[in-house]
Amino acid sequence: MKIPPYPHPLIAREGWGILAGGLVVAVLVSTWSWWVSIPFWIFTIFALQFFRDPAREAPEGEGLVLSPADGRIVCVEDADDPYAQGRKALKISVFMNVFNVHSNRVPVDGSVQSIEYFPGKFFNAALDKASLENERNAMVLQTTDGHLVTACQVAGLVAKRILCHARVGQSLYAGQRYGFIRFGSRVDVYLPPGARPRVAIGDKVKATSTVLAELPALSGDHDTAA
């Protein structure tokens, strides 16, 4: 096992303002009435656990696709990748509830080929239609072997903001933190044909630590960048 470089605080920066605001309000209300302050303390504790951002160990091996998020597998199926010219792909989706870590990690080593943001609706992220109808942000990566891997952050029923810190042309490593989604959501991963899934629907996974799939060996039949 290896621990990817992790220059991030254990509480995600995306939550610092929310957590500080909740704490200040809770303290101020406590000086007036402890009982009235209880809901504010509950919110502050919820925010603390929601924005936790722990370092994770990554398994070692060639061609491994790491989970980009904590949560539960809700989709493992053949599909078209709408963010990479509609190529045929293996789609694996991870659903995050409000109690999961919401820091998103890069699934493979690779360079960022494109990043596209799509405004949309806020259906329950566990539903299949959320993949194409909800607000989302898609990042297409190219591995050193030429495989294309897409990671798409999808907003959920109560998620109101998707954050992606990656840039086109940037080289990223597997397990690297690249984004955050506030509250319930999902991440869809599209892999080249021939990728072998290592998870099944209903499995619980952890970002970086869980292997979603293995990339196929190179051949002329697999989807590689031109």
N, C-alpha and C positions, 0 to 999 in steps of 0.2 A: 504493500500500500504506500501511497505517497500523498503528501499534503501540498496542493498547489499554492504558489505564493498568494498571500492574502492580506493586502495592505488596507483592510477595512475594519472599522470598529465593530464590536459585537452587537451593537444596536445600530441599525441602518440609518444613514444620514437622512434618508427620505422621511424618517419618522421623528427626527429631533424636534421640529417645530410643534408637531401635534403632541408629542409626549411632554415637552416643556409647558405648553399651554394647559394641558390637562392637570399637570402637577401644580402649577401656580394657582389655578382655579380651585383645586381641591384643598390646598393649604389655606387660601383666603377664606373659603366657605367654612373650613374647620374652625377658624377663629370665631366664627359666629354661631355655628351649630354643627356638632359632630354628626348627628343623625342626618341632617340635610346634606352633608358632604359625602355620605356613603356612595351615592351613584357616581360622583366625580372621581372618587378613589377607585371604584370598580372600572370606570373607563380608563383611568391612567394605568392600572394593572393590565387591562386588556391591550392597550397600546404598547406597553412594554413587551408583552409576549408576542404580539403581532409583528413588531419591527425587529425582533431578534434576528441576528444574521451570523450564525456560527460558522467557523471554519470546518471543512469536511475533508476526510481522507478520500483520495481517488484510487481506484484499482489500477494496477499496471497491466499493460498489454497492448498489442497492436490492433488497430481497427475497432476499438471499443467506442460506443456511443453512450455518453453519460447522461443521466437524467438531468434536465435543466431546472427541475423544480421538485419540491416536496409535494406529496399528495397521493392520489389514487389513480391507477390506470383506468381510463374510461373508453379507450379506443385502440385497437390494434388491427389494421386493415389495409388492403391495397386501395390506393386513391390516386387522384391527379393532384400534383402540386401546383396550385394556382399562382404561386409566387416565383416559379422557375419555368416559365413557358409551358405550363400544363404537363410537365413530364410525368411519367408513371413513377409511383413512389410507394414506399411502405410508410403509413402514417401511424404514429403512436402519440396518444394524447394523455397528459397528466392534469387531473383536476385538483385544484387547491381550495380547501375550505378556509374559513376565517381563522382556524387554529393552526394551520400549517405555516411554515416559514415561507415568505413570499419573495425572497431574494432569488433572482433567476441567474442560472449559471450556463456557460457555453458548453454545448454537448460534445464538441470535437475540436481538435486543433485545426485552425484554418484561417483564411483571410476573408474579410467581409466583402462580398461582391455587390450586395445591394441591401438597402433598408427602406421599407415602405410602410407608411402609416395609413390606416383606413378608418375613418370615423364610422360609427355604426350604432347598433342597439345594445341593450344590456339584458339579454336573455340569461337564464341560468346557465352557467358555463359548463355544467355537466351534460347539457344537451348537445347533440351532434350539430344542430343548426347554428350554434354559437360560433363555430369555426369560420363560417362565411358571412354571418349577419351581424355579429357583435363588433364593437370597436376592437381593433387589433393592430399589431405592429410586427411585420415579418422581416427577418434577417436571413439572408442567404449566404452561406459559407462555402468556400471551396477548400478542400483538404489538400495536403501536399501531394496526395495520390491522384488528385483531380476529381474526386467525388464531390457532388453537391449535396449539402445538408441544410435544410431550412428549419429555423426555430421561430415559431410565431406565437407571440404573447397575445392572449385573448382576454378582454375584460369580461367580468361576470355580472351577476345580478346587482351587486352593490358596489362593484369596482368602478371608480370614477376617474382613474388616472393610470395610464401605462407609461412607465419610464424606461427608456433605452439609452444607455450611455456609450454604446459602440458607434464607430464611424466607418463609412465606406473606405476600403483600402487598409483598414487596421488589421493586424495579425493578432489573433486571440488564441488562448490555450484552453484545453478542455478543463472544465471546472472553474474557469475565471468568472467572477461576478460581472454581469453586464447590464442588469436591469432590475426593475422592481414593479410589482403591480399591487396597488393598494386595494386590499380586501378580496373577496372570493373571485377566482379566475381560473384560467387554464393555460397550458403551453402545448402547442401542437408541434411535433417534430416530423419532418418529411425526409425519408432516407431513400437512397438509390435502390432500384430493383435488385433483388438478390440479397439484401440485408437480412440477417437472421435475428428475429426478435428473441429477447431473453426474458421478457415479461409477458403477462397475460392480463386480461381485463379483470379488475378487482384487486390486483396486487397493490400494496402500498410501497412507495418508493421515496428515496431521499435524494435531493440534488447532489450531484457530484459522486456520491457514494454508490449509487445503484447503476448498474449497466442496463440500458434499455435494449441494446441490440449490438450486433457485430456487423461492420461494413463488409461488403463482398470483396473477394479478391479481384484485382483488375483484369478486365477482358474487354474486347471490342464491343460486347453486348451491353455493358453497363453504362449508365449515364454519367459522362464526364464532361467537363467544360471544353469547348472547342478551342 
